[in-house]
Each structure stands twice: as structure tokens, then as C-alpha cells.
Amino acid sequence: MMKKVFIATSREVGKKCIAWAAANTPPGFELVGEISDADIIMSVLYNKVFSSEFIKNKACFNFHA
């Protein structure tokens, strides 16, 4: 089963992460453009907080320097 990944960001470094991921996404994963389509959310210096209800059935990773 293909896992869908969304990278949430509001910073330039996050955009670089998206570009890197687009070129290096391993088999079994795909990047999606809509957060509602994602199974996995990666937050890279994102400026919003997700509600616990929204992320209830999703794997989430939060990256802040």
C-alpha cells in the first residue's frame, strides 16, 4: 500500500525539503499536494498547529531547528 506524504512548511528551508523529497522519495511513498490526502505529515518549521482530531489517524513528524 502506497503511503502518502505531505510536507507542511512556511519557510524557505521547508521548500528545499520538498524539492529534495520529490527527487528522493523511496518506493512505497509518494508526495501529495493536499494535506487532507496524506497518511504522513511532516511539519518543517510550519507556523500552524494541527488539531488533535485532524492528526488522529495520521503519522506526524515535527522538525524545528
All heavy atoms as TSV, in Angstrom:
chain	resi	resn	atom	element	x	y	z
A	1	MET	N	N	0.838	-1.187	0.000
A	1	MET	CA	C	0.000	0.000	0.000
A	1	MET	C	C	0.887	1.257	0.000
A	1	MET	O	O	1.795	1.384	0.796
A	1	MET	CB	C	-0.890	-0.021	1.234
A	1	MET	CG	C	-1.746	1.186	1.371
A	1	MET	SD	S	-2.753	0.997	2.859
A	1	MET	CE	C	-3.726	2.411	2.733
A	2	MET	N	N	0.621	2.148	-0.912
A	2	MET	CA	C	1.372	3.386	-1.051
A	2	MET	C	C	1.032	4.334	0.107
A	2	MET	O	O	-0.133	4.572	0.394
A	2	MET	CB	C	1.021	4.046	-2.379
A	2	MET	CG	C	1.814	5.264	-2.716
A	2	MET	SD	S	3.490	4.951	-3.262
A	2	MET	CE	C	3.230	4.133	-4.808
A	3	LYS	N	N	2.056	4.860	0.778
A	3	LYS	CA	C	1.869	5.854	1.834
A	3	LYS	C	C	2.005	7.239	1.221
A	3	LYS	O	O	2.935	7.516	0.462
A	3	LYS	CB	C	2.916	5.689	2.941
A	3	LYS	CG	C	2.742	4.432	3.738
A	3	LYS	CD	C	1.514	4.526	4.586
A	3	LYS	CE	C	1.397	3.329	5.502
A	3	LYS	NZ	N	0.277	3.419	6.387
A	4	LYS	N	N	1.059	8.112	1.553
A	4	LYS	CA	C	1.049	9.470	1.013
A	4	LYS	C	C	1.611	10.435	2.048
A	4	LYS	O	O	1.163	10.455	3.189
A	4	LYS	CB	C	-0.371	9.853	0.638
A	4	LYS	CG	C	-0.934	8.969	-0.459
A	4	LYS	CD	C	-2.362	9.333	-0.759
A	4	LYS	CE	C	-2.922	8.414	-1.825
A	4	LYS	NZ	N	-4.316	8.723	-2.124
A	5	VAL	N	N	2.583	11.241	1.610
A	5	VAL	CA	C	3.309	12.142	2.494
A	5	VAL	C	C	3.060	13.590	2.079
A	5	VAL	O	O	3.168	13.936	0.903
A	5	VAL	CB	C	4.831	11.855	2.438
A	5	VAL	CG1	C	5.592	12.790	3.351
A	5	VAL	CG2	C	5.109	10.396	2.771
A	6	PHE	N	N	2.767	14.417	3.069
A	6	PHE	CA	C	2.629	15.856	2.838
A	6	PHE	C	C	3.648	16.566	3.716
A	6	PHE	O	O	3.764	16.271	4.909
A	6	PHE	CB	C	1.225	16.349	3.199
A	6	PHE	CG	C	1.048	17.823	2.973
A	6	PHE	CD1	C	0.762	18.309	1.712
A	6	PHE	CD2	C	1.176	18.722	4.015
A	6	PHE	CE1	C	0.608	19.675	1.493
A	6	PHE	CE2	C	1.026	20.085	3.815
A	6	PHE	CZ	C	0.734	20.558	2.551
A	7	ILE	N	N	4.399	17.498	3.138
A	7	ILE	CA	C	5.349	18.299	3.900
A	7	ILE	C	C	4.756	19.685	4.080
A	7	ILE	O	O	4.589	20.430	3.121
A	7	ILE	CB	C	6.717	18.370	3.201
A	7	ILE	CG1	C	7.299	16.955	3.057
A	7	ILE	CG2	C	7.670	19.275	3.995
A	7	ILE	CD1	C	8.596	16.883	2.280
A	8	ALA	N	N	4.407	19.991	5.327
A	8	ALA	CA	C	3.828	21.287	5.670
A	8	ALA	C	C	4.957	22.234	6.050
A	8	ALA	O	O	5.808	21.896	6.871
A	8	ALA	CB	C	2.857	21.139	6.839
A	9	THR	N	N	4.977	23.410	5.452
A	9	THR	CA	C	6.047	24.367	5.741
A	9	THR	C	C	5.602	25.784	5.421
A	9	THR	O	O	4.705	25.990	4.610
A	9	THR	CB	C	7.330	24.022	4.956
A	9	THR	OG1	O	8.388	24.843	5.452
A	9	THR	CG2	C	7.153	24.192	3.467
A	10	SER	N	N	6.232	26.714	6.073
A	10	SER	CA	C	6.000	28.125	5.761
A	10	SER	C	C	7.331	28.860	5.621
A	10	SER	O	O	7.372	30.074	5.668
A	10	SER	CB	C	5.147	28.774	6.852
A	10	SER	OG	O	5.782	28.650	8.112
A	11	ARG	N	N	8.397	28.078	5.436
A	11	ARG	CA	C	9.732	28.664	5.345
A	11	ARG	C	C	10.460	28.174	4.099
A	11	ARG	O	O	10.162	27.118	3.552
A	11	ARG	CB	C	10.567	28.283	6.567
A	11	ARG	CG	C	9.946	28.622	7.894
A	11	ARG	CD	C	10.173	30.088	8.252
A	11	ARG	NE	N	9.531	30.440	9.485
A	11	ARG	CZ	C	10.103	30.407	10.670
A	11	ARG	NH1	N	11.355	30.026	10.791
A	11	ARG	NH2	N	9.437	30.772	11.741
A	12	GLU	N	N	11.453	28.928	3.698
A	12	GLU	CA	C	12.250	28.577	2.513
A	12	GLU	C	C	12.953	27.231	2.681
A	12	GLU	O	O	13.023	26.441	1.745
A	12	GLU	CB	C	13.269	29.680	2.228
A	12	GLU	CG	C	13.934	29.553	0.889
A	12	GLU	CD	C	12.967	29.611	-0.287
A	12	GLU	OE1	O	11.985	30.364	-0.216
A	12	GLU	OE2	O	13.203	28.894	-1.271
A	13	VAL	N	N	13.450	26.953	3.874
A	13	VAL	CA	C	14.126	25.674	4.096
A	13	VAL	C	C	13.150	24.506	3.904
A	13	VAL	O	O	13.528	23.443	3.415
A	13	VAL	CB	C	14.805	25.615	5.491
A	13	VAL	CG1	C	13.777	25.579	6.612
A	13	VAL	CG2	C	15.741	24.423	5.586
A	14	GLY	N	N	11.896	24.700	4.242
A	14	GLY	CA	C	10.888	23.661	4.014
A	14	GLY	C	C	10.655	23.411	2.537
A	14	GLY	O	O	10.455	22.271	2.117
A	15	LYS	N	N	10.706	24.469	1.759
A	15	LYS	CA	C	10.566	24.311	0.302
A	15	LYS	C	C	11.734	23.504	-0.271
A	15	LYS	O	O	11.557	22.719	-1.189
A	15	LYS	CB	C	10.451	25.682	-0.360
A	15	LYS	CG	C	9.162	26.402	0.002
A	15	LYS	CD	C	9.119	27.791	-0.578
A	15	LYS	CE	C	7.874	28.516	-0.083
A	15	LYS	NZ	N	7.860	29.905	-0.469
A	16	LYS	N	N	12.916	23.703	0.312
A	16	LYS	CA	C	14.071	22.910	-0.106
A	16	LYS	C	C	13.874	21.442	0.273
A	16	LYS	O	O	14.270	20.546	-0.473
A	16	LYS	CB	C	15.351	23.465	0.516
A	16	LYS	CG	C	15.754	24.799	-0.052
A	16	LYS	CD	C	17.012	25.338	0.603
A	16	LYS	CE	C	17.369	26.706	0.042
A	16	LYS	NZ	N	18.573	27.243	0.661
A	17	CYS	N	N	13.256	21.204	1.416
A	17	CYS	CA	C	12.968	19.825	1.840
A	17	CYS	C	C	11.987	19.162	0.866
A	17	CYS	O	O	12.149	17.987	0.523
A	17	CYS	CB	C	12.376	19.811	3.241
A	17	CYS	SG	S	13.551	20.242	4.533
A	18	ILE	N	N	10.992	19.903	0.420
A	18	ILE	CA	C	10.021	19.370	-0.537
A	18	ILE	C	C	10.726	19.014	-1.849
A	18	ILE	O	O	10.500	17.949	-2.417
A	18	ILE	CB	C	8.868	20.364	-0.769
A	18	ILE	CG1	C	8.031	20.487	0.507
A	18	ILE	CG2	C	8.002	19.941	-1.948
A	18	ILE	CD1	C	7.025	21.627	0.482
A	19	ALA	N	N	11.584	19.906	-2.318
A	19	ALA	CA	C	12.313	19.645	-3.565
A	19	ALA	C	C	13.209	18.413	-3.415
A	19	ALA	O	O	13.262	17.564	-4.316
A	19	ALA	CB	C	13.142	20.867	-3.958
A	20	TRP	N	N	13.888	18.298	-2.276
A	20	TRP	CA	C	14.746	17.137	-2.046
A	20	TRP	C	C	13.908	15.863	-1.992
A	20	TRP	O	O	14.255	14.858	-2.613
A	20	TRP	CB	C	15.536	17.305	-0.739
A	20	TRP	CG	C	16.472	16.174	-0.513
A	20	TRP	CD1	C	17.762	16.089	-0.929
A	20	TRP	CD2	C	16.180	14.941	0.158
A	20	TRP	NE1	N	18.294	14.874	-0.551
A	20	TRP	CE2	C	17.335	14.156	0.118
A	20	TRP	CE3	C	15.058	14.432	0.793
A	20	TRP	CZ2	C	17.412	12.889	0.685
A	20	TRP	CZ3	C	15.117	13.165	1.355
A	20	TRP	CH2	C	16.289	12.414	1.298
A	21	ALA	N	N	12.801	15.911	-1.278
A	21	ALA	CA	C	11.936	14.733	-1.147
A	21	ALA	C	C	11.358	14.319	-2.496
A	21	ALA	O	O	11.218	13.125	-2.782
A	21	ALA	CB	C	10.821	15.008	-0.151
A	22	ALA	N	N	11.029	15.279	-3.335
A	22	ALA	CA	C	10.480	14.962	-4.656
A	22	ALA	C	C	11.470	14.151	-5.485
A	22	ALA	O	O	11.074	13.281	-6.265
A	22	ALA	CB	C	10.100	16.249	-5.386
A	23	ALA	N	N	12.747	14.416	-5.300
A	23	ALA	CA	C	13.774	13.709	-6.061
A	23	ALA	C	C	14.254	12.428	-5.368
A	23	ALA	O	O	14.936	11.627	-5.987
A	23	ALA	CB	C	14.969	14.636	-6.289
A	24	ASN	N	N	13.897	12.252	-4.095
A	24	ASN	CA	C	14.457	11.141	-3.324
A	24	ASN	C	C	13.414	10.315	-2.564
A	24	ASN	O	O	13.774	9.600	-1.630
A	24	ASN	CB	C	15.485	11.688	-2.320
A	24	ASN	CG	C	16.674	12.291	-3.003
A	24	ASN	OD1	O	17.545	11.588	-3.493
A	24	ASN	ND2	N	16.710	13.615	-3.070
A	25	THR	N	N	12.169	10.407	-2.938
A	25	THR	CA	C	11.132	9.651	-2.251
A	25	THR	C	C	11.319	8.163	-2.538
A	25	THR	O	O	11.383	7.756	-3.699
A	25	THR	CB	C	9.729	10.105	-2.706
A	25	THR	OG1	O	9.604	11.507	-2.429
A	25	THR	CG2	C	8.642	9.351	-1.986
A	26	PRO	N	N	11.411	7.358	-1.489
A	26	PRO	CA	C	11.651	5.923	-1.699
A	26	PRO	C	C	10.402	5.208	-2.215
A	26	PRO	O	O	9.284	5.723	-2.091
A	26	PRO	CB	C	12.037	5.418	-0.305
A	26	PRO	CG	C	11.422	6.379	0.638
A	26	PRO	CD	C	11.385	7.704	-0.075
A	27	PRO	N	N	10.583	4.030	-2.778
A	27	PRO	CA	C	9.433	3.236	-3.230
A	27	PRO	C	C	8.463	3.004	-2.068
A	27	PRO	O	O	8.876	2.831	-0.928
A	27	PRO	CB	C	10.061	1.915	-3.686
A	27	PRO	CG	C	11.485	2.252	-3.989
A	27	PRO	CD	C	11.859	3.340	-3.031
A	28	GLY	N	N	7.182	3.041	-2.384
A	28	GLY	CA	C	6.160	2.828	-1.373
A	28	GLY	C	C	5.619	4.107	-0.775
A	28	GLY	O	O	4.676	4.086	0.010
A	29	PHE	N	N	6.233	5.243	-1.146
A	29	PHE	CA	C	5.801	6.549	-0.653
A	29	PHE	C	C	5.596	7.482	-1.836
A	29	PHE	O	O	6.277	7.364	-2.846
A	29	PHE	CB	C	6.856	7.157	0.278
A	29	PHE	CG	C	7.061	6.387	1.538
A	29	PHE	CD1	C	7.968	5.342	1.583
A	29	PHE	CD2	C	6.353	6.694	2.684
A	29	PHE	CE1	C	8.175	4.618	2.738
A	29	PHE	CE2	C	6.544	5.979	3.855
A	29	PHE	CZ	C	7.455	4.937	3.882
A	30	GLU	N	N	4.681	8.417	-1.679
A	30	GLU	CA	C	4.514	9.461	-2.690
A	30	GLU	C	C	4.194	10.777	-2.009
A	30	GLU	O	O	3.518	10.809	-0.975
A	30	GLU	CB	C	3.422	9.099	-3.694
A	30	GLU	CG	C	2.016	9.128	-3.141
A	30	GLU	CD	C	0.950	8.916	-4.201
A	30	GLU	OE1	O	0.967	9.629	-5.220
A	30	GLU	OE2	O	0.100	8.042	-3.992
A	31	LEU	N	N	4.711	11.862	-2.560
A	31	LEU	CA	C	4.396	13.192	-2.052
A	31	LEU	C	C	3.049	13.623	-2.606
A	31	LEU	O	O	2.755	13.395	-3.778
A	31	LEU	CB	C	5.452	14.205	-2.479
A	31	LEU	CG	C	6.834	14.061	-1.856
A	31	LEU	CD1	C	7.760	15.139	-2.410
A	31	LEU	CD2	C	6.770	14.146	-0.348
A	32	VAL	N	N	2.244	14.240	-1.749
A	32	VAL	CA	C	0.948	14.754	-2.186
A	32	VAL	C	C	0.900	16.251	-1.934
A	32	VAL	O	O	1.584	16.769	-1.054
A	32	VAL	CB	C	-0.225	14.028	-1.482
A	32	VAL	CG1	C	-0.276	12.563	-1.891
A	32	VAL	CG2	C	-0.156	14.152	0.028
A	33	GLY	N	N	0.091	16.931	-2.703
A	33	GLY	CA	C	-0.011	18.383	-2.614
A	33	GLY	C	C	-1.090	18.884	-1.680
A	33	GLY	O	O	-1.159	20.074	-1.403
A	34	GLU	N	N	-1.917	17.990	-1.176
A	34	GLU	CA	C	-3.000	18.386	-0.270
A	34	GLU	C	C	-2.847	17.649	1.051
A	34	GLU	O	O	-2.752	16.421	1.082
A	34	GLU	CB	C	-4.364	18.045	-0.883
A	34	GLU	CG	C	-4.694	18.824	-2.133
A	34	GLU	CD	C	-4.893	20.291	-1.859
A	34	GLU	OE1	O	-5.379	20.653	-0.763
A	34	GLU	OE2	O	-4.551	21.094	-2.749
A	35	ILE	N	N	-2.852	18.396	2.132
A	35	ILE	CA	C	-2.674	17.789	3.445
A	35	ILE	C	C	-3.787	16.796	3.774
A	35	ILE	O	O	-3.558	15.798	4.449
A	35	ILE	CB	C	-2.548	18.887	4.531
A	35	ILE	CG1	C	-1.964	18.299	5.811
A	35	ILE	CG2	C	-3.863	19.596	4.734
A	35	ILE	CD1	C	-1.533	19.340	6.812
A	36	SER	N	N	-4.969	17.038	3.269
A	36	SER	CA	C	-6.094	16.139	3.549
A	36	SER	C	C	-5.932	14.765	2.899
A	36	SER	O	O	-6.572	13.806	3.312
A	36	SER	CB	C	-7.405	16.782	3.100
A	36	SER	OG	O	-7.357	17.062	1.715
A	37	ASP	N	N	-5.050	14.653	1.908
A	37	ASP	CA	C	-4.802	13.378	1.227
A	37	ASP	C	C	-3.718	12.543	1.909
A	37	ASP	O	O	-3.499	11.400	1.531
A	37	ASP	CB	C	-4.366	13.623	-0.224
A	37	ASP	CG	C	-5.454	14.251	-1.058
A	37	ASP	OD1	O	-6.642	14.078	-0.721
A	37	ASP	OD2	O	-5.117	14.918	-2.055
A	38	ALA	N	N	-3.035	13.111	2.903
A	38	ALA	CA	C	-1.833	12.490	3.461
A	38	ALA	C	C	-2.120	11.459	4.546
A	38	ALA	O	O	-3.050	11.607	5.333
A	38	ALA	CB	C	-0.927	13.568	4.031
A	39	ASP	N	N	-1.268	10.428	4.566
A	39	ASP	CA	C	-1.208	9.467	5.669
A	39	ASP	C	C	-0.142	9.904	6.667
A	39	ASP	O	O	-0.214	9.592	7.848
A	39	ASP	CB	C	-0.815	8.069	5.162
A	39	ASP	CG	C	-1.751	7.543	4.100
A	39	ASP	OD1	O	-2.971	7.507	4.352
A	39	ASP	OD2	O	-1.262	7.172	3.017
A	40	ILE	N	N	0.867	10.597	6.136
A	40	ILE	CA	C	2.011	11.056	6.934
A	40	ILE	C	C	2.175	12.552	6.714
A	40	ILE	O	O	2.196	13.023	5.578
A	40	ILE	CB	C	3.303	10.329	6.503
A	40	ILE	CG1	C	3.144	8.819	6.669
A	40	ILE	CG2	C	4.502	10.858	7.279
A	40	ILE	CD1	C	4.232	8.012	5.998
A	41	ILE	N	N	2.294	13.295	7.806
A	41	ILE	CA	C	2.522	14.738	7.724
A	41	ILE	C	C	3.879	15.044	8.336
A	41	ILE	O	O	4.164	14.636	9.461
A	41	ILE	CB	C	1.434	15.529	8.471
A	41	ILE	CG1	C	0.064	15.251	7.859
A	41	ILE	CG2	C	1.749	17.025	8.448
A	41	ILE	CD1	C	-1.087	15.817	8.662
A	42	MET	N	N	4.703	15.730	7.570
A	42	MET	CA	C	5.988	16.201	8.065
A	42	MET	C	C	5.913	17.721	8.139
A	42	MET	O	O	5.717	18.388	7.133
A	42	MET	CB	C	7.116	15.754	7.138
A	42	MET	CG	C	7.223	14.248	7.048
A	42	MET	SD	S	8.502	13.706	5.934
A	42	MET	CE	C	9.945	14.201	6.860
A	43	SER	N	N	6.040	18.250	9.338
A	43	SER	CA	C	5.995	19.683	9.559
A	43	SER	C	C	7.425	20.207	9.661
A	43	SER	O	O	8.182	19.789	10.539
A	43	SER	CB	C	5.222	19.972	10.856
A	43	SER	OG	O	5.283	21.332	11.180
A	44	VAL	N	N	7.803	21.086	8.748
A	44	VAL	CA	C	9.157	21.649	8.721
A	44	VAL	C	C	9.042	23.152	8.954
A	44	VAL	O	O	8.669	23.899	8.057
A	44	VAL	CB	C	9.865	21.355	7.376
A	44	VAL	CG1	C	11.264	21.948	7.378
A	44	VAL	CG2	C	9.913	19.859	7.105
A	45	LEU	N	N	9.312	23.570	10.184
A	45	LEU	CA	C	9.205	24.981	10.569
A	45	LEU	C	C	7.865	25.582	10.125
A	45	LEU	O	O	7.803	26.702	9.623
A	45	LEU	CB	C	10.375	25.791	10.009
A	45	LEU	CG	C	11.739	25.433	10.574
A	45	LEU	CD1	C	12.837	26.104	9.775
A	45	LEU	CD2	C	11.842	25.832	12.034
A	46	TYR	N	N	6.795	24.812	10.313
A	46	TYR	CA	C	5.456	25.250	9.915
A	46	TYR	C	C	4.902	26.178	10.984
A	46	TYR	O	O	5.152	25.991	12.171
A	46	TYR	CB	C	4.562	24.033	9.716
A	46	TYR	CG	C	3.287	24.290	8.973
A	46	TYR	CD1	C	3.273	25.016	7.799
A	46	TYR	CD2	C	2.085	23.777	9.432
A	46	TYR	CE1	C	2.097	25.231	7.099
A	46	TYR	CE2	C	0.908	23.982	8.739
A	46	TYR	CZ	C	0.922	24.709	7.577
A	46	TYR	OH	O	-0.251	24.922	6.894
A	47	ASN	N	N	4.120	27.155	10.592
A	47	ASN	CA	C	3.633	28.160	11.534
A	47	ASN	C	C	2.210	27.912	12.026
A	47	ASN	O	O	1.588	28.799	12.574
A	47	ASN	CB	C	3.732	29.555	10.903
A	47	ASN	CG	C	2.870	29.693	9.659
A	47	ASN	OD1	O	2.287	28.725	9.190
A	47	ASN	ND2	N	2.803	30.888	9.119
A	48	LYS	N	N	1.698	26.699	11.855
A	48	LYS	CA	C	0.350	26.382	12.316
A	48	LYS	C	C	0.387	25.146	13.204
A	48	LYS	O	O	1.273	24.306	13.098
A	48	LYS	CB	C	-0.577	26.143	11.142
A	48	LYS	CG	C	-0.718	27.374	10.277
A	48	LYS	CD	C	-1.721	27.184	9.191
A	48	LYS	CE	C	-1.633	28.421	8.372
A	48	LYS	NZ	N	-2.468	28.955	7.623
A	49	VAL	N	N	-0.603	25.053	14.089
A	49	VAL	CA	C	-0.740	23.895	14.968
A	49	VAL	C	C	-1.925	23.074	14.465
A	49	VAL	O	O	-3.004	23.615	14.226
A	49	VAL	CB	C	-0.978	24.348	16.423
A	49	VAL	CG1	C	-1.215	23.161	17.329
A	49	VAL	CG2	C	0.196	25.182	16.919
A	50	PHE	N	N	-1.712	21.773	14.309
A	50	PHE	CA	C	-2.788	20.889	13.858
A	50	PHE	C	C	-3.600	20.441	15.061
A	50	PHE	O	O	-3.035	20.142	16.117
A	50	PHE	CB	C	-2.215	19.655	13.144
A	50	PHE	CG	C	-1.376	19.984	11.952
A	50	PHE	CD1	C	-0.023	19.699	11.945
A	50	PHE	CD2	C	-1.940	20.573	10.837
A	50	PHE	CE1	C	0.758	19.989	10.844
A	50	PHE	CE2	C	-1.162	20.875	9.726
A	50	PHE	CZ	C	0.178	20.588	9.737
A	51	SER	N	N	-4.893	20.354	14.883
A	51	SER	CA	C	-5.740	19.879	15.980
A	51	SER	C	C	-5.525	18.387	16.187
A	51	SER	O	O	-5.177	17.652	15.257
A	51	SER	CB	C	-7.216	20.149	15.675
A	51	SER	OG	O	-7.676	19.281	14.655
A	52	SER	N	N	-5.725	17.930	17.404
A	52	SER	CA	C	-5.554	16.509	17.702
A	52	SER	C	C	-6.553	15.670	16.911
A	52	SER	O	O	-6.254	14.543	16.517
A	52	SER	CB	C	-5.689	16.251	19.197
A	52	SER	OG	O	-6.930	16.716	19.678
A	53	GLU	N	N	-7.710	16.208	16.641
A	53	GLU	CA	C	-8.716	15.479	15.849
A	53	GLU	C	C	-8.241	15.298	14.404
A	53	GLU	O	O	-8.420	14.239	13.806
A	53	GLU	CB	C	-10.053	16.222	15.874
A	53	GLU	CG	C	-11.169	15.502	15.176
A	53	GLU	CD	C	-11.515	14.150	15.804
A	53	GLU	OE1	O	-11.356	13.980	17.011
A	53	GLU	OE2	O	-11.945	13.257	15.052
A	54	PHE	N	N	-7.607	16.321	13.843
A	54	PHE	CA	C	-7.136	16.254	12.460
A	54	PHE	C	C	-6.035	15.212	12.277
A	54	PHE	O	O	-6.002	14.492	11.287
A	54	PHE	CB	C	-6.637	17.626	11.987
A	54	PHE	CG	C	-6.142	17.627	10.579
A	54	PHE	CD1	C	-7.024	17.575	9.516
A	54	PHE	CD2	C	-4.783	17.652	10.311
A	54	PHE	CE1	C	-6.566	17.558	8.202
A	54	PHE	CE2	C	-4.316	17.637	9.012
A	54	PHE	CZ	C	-5.215	17.585	7.961
A	55	ILE	N	N	-5.127	15.124	13.242
A	55	ILE	CA	C	-3.992	14.213	13.105
A	55	ILE	C	C	-4.231	12.847	13.748
A	55	ILE	O	O	-3.329	12.005	13.776
A	55	ILE	CB	C	-2.694	14.840	13.670
A	55	ILE	CG1	C	-2.818	15.115	15.156
A	55	ILE	CG2	C	-2.333	16.086	12.890
A	55	ILE	CD1	C	-1.520	15.558	15.809
A	56	LYS	N	N	-5.411	12.615	14.217
A	56	LYS	CA	C	-5.750	11.392	14.955
A	56	LYS	C	C	-5.299	10.107	14.266
A	56	LYS	O	O	-4.747	9.227	14.891
A	56	LYS	CB	C	-7.258	11.369	15.188
A	56	LYS	CG	C	-7.757	10.248	16.014
A	56	LYS	CD	C	-9.247	10.461	16.247
A	56	LYS	CE	C	-9.907	9.248	16.799
A	56	LYS	NZ	N	-11.335	9.486	17.007
A	57	ASN	N	N	-5.499	9.969	12.984
A	57	ASN	CA	C	-5.169	8.742	12.256
A	57	ASN	C	C	-4.011	8.928	11.279
A	57	ASN	O	O	-3.917	8.221	10.289
A	57	ASN	CB	C	-6.404	8.232	11.507
A	57	ASN	CG	C	-7.503	7.835	12.455
A	57	ASN	OD1	O	-7.246	7.181	13.456
A	57	ASN	ND2	N	-8.721	8.248	12.164
A	58	LYS	N	N	-3.147	9.873	11.580
A	58	LYS	CA	C	-2.011	10.157	10.703
A	58	LYS	C	C	-0.711	10.053	11.499
A	58	LYS	O	O	-0.692	10.319	12.696
A	58	LYS	CB	C	-2.122	11.564	10.114
A	58	LYS	CG	C	-3.364	11.785	9.272
A	58	LYS	CD	C	-3.410	13.197	8.744
A	58	LYS	CE	C	-4.673	13.532	8.008
A	58	LYS	NZ	N	-5.060	12.689	6.939
A	59	ALA	N	N	0.356	9.662	10.839
A	59	ALA	CA	C	1.680	9.732	11.444
A	59	ALA	C	C	2.197	11.146	11.240
A	59	ALA	O	O	2.088	11.689	10.133
A	59	ALA	CB	C	2.615	8.720	10.782
A	60	CYS	N	N	2.722	11.753	12.286
A	60	CYS	CA	C	3.175	13.140	12.188
A	60	CYS	C	C	4.584	13.287	12.746
A	60	CYS	O	O	4.928	12.682	13.765
A	60	CYS	CB	C	2.237	14.054	12.971
A	60	CYS	SG	S	0.558	14.042	12.355
A	61	PHE	N	N	5.365	14.107	12.051
A	61	PHE	CA	C	6.732	14.389	12.470
A	61	PHE	C	C	6.928	15.889	12.413
A	61	PHE	O	O	6.537	16.533	11.438
A	61	PHE	CB	C	7.737	13.684	11.543
A	61	PHE	CG	C	7.538	12.196	11.519
A	61	PHE	CD1	C	6.695	11.621	10.576
A	61	PHE	CD2	C	8.160	11.384	12.444
A	61	PHE	CE1	C	6.483	10.253	10.554
A	61	PHE	CE2	C	7.961	10.019	12.432
A	61	PHE	CZ	C	7.118	9.441	11.481
A	62	ASN	N	N	7.513	16.458	13.452
A	62	ASN	CA	C	7.666	17.899	13.574
A	62	ASN	C	C	9.151	18.243	13.621
A	62	ASN	O	O	9.853	17.798	14.520
A	62	ASN	CB	C	6.955	18.351	14.856
A	62	ASN	CG	C	6.808	19.836	14.956
A	62	ASN	OD1	O	6.936	20.548	13.971
A	62	ASN	ND2	N	6.537	20.313	16.141
A	63	PHE	N	N	9.636	19.026	12.663
A	63	PHE	CA	C	11.045	19.399	12.594
A	63	PHE	C	C	11.194	20.913	12.793
A	63	PHE	O	O	10.690	21.695	11.999
A	63	PHE	CB	C	11.656	19.010	11.248
A	63	PHE	CG	C	11.627	17.538	11.007
A	63	PHE	CD1	C	10.598	16.959	10.272
A	63	PHE	CD2	C	12.609	16.709	11.521
A	63	PHE	CE1	C	10.556	15.599	10.047
A	63	PHE	CE2	C	12.577	15.345	11.307
A	63	PHE	CZ	C	11.552	14.783	10.565
A	64	HIS	N	N	11.869	21.284	13.864
A	64	HIS	CA	C	12.174	22.688	14.138
A	64	HIS	C	C	13.623	22.775	14.557
A	64	HIS	O	O	14.061	22.027	15.434
A	64	HIS	CB	C	11.279	23.251	15.248
A	64	HIS	CG	C	9.866	23.457	14.807
A	64	HIS	ND1	N	9.412	24.661	14.326
A	64	HIS	CD2	C	8.816	22.609	14.750
A	64	HIS	CE1	C	8.133	24.534	13.999
A	64	HIS	NE2	N	7.753	23.295	14.243
A	65	ALA	N	N	14.322	23.672	13.936
A	65	ALA	CA	C	15.747	23.830	14.274
A	65	ALA	C	C	15.920	24.524	15.610
A	65	ALA	O	O	15.107	25.261	16.052
A	65	ALA	CB	C	16.424	24.647	13.183
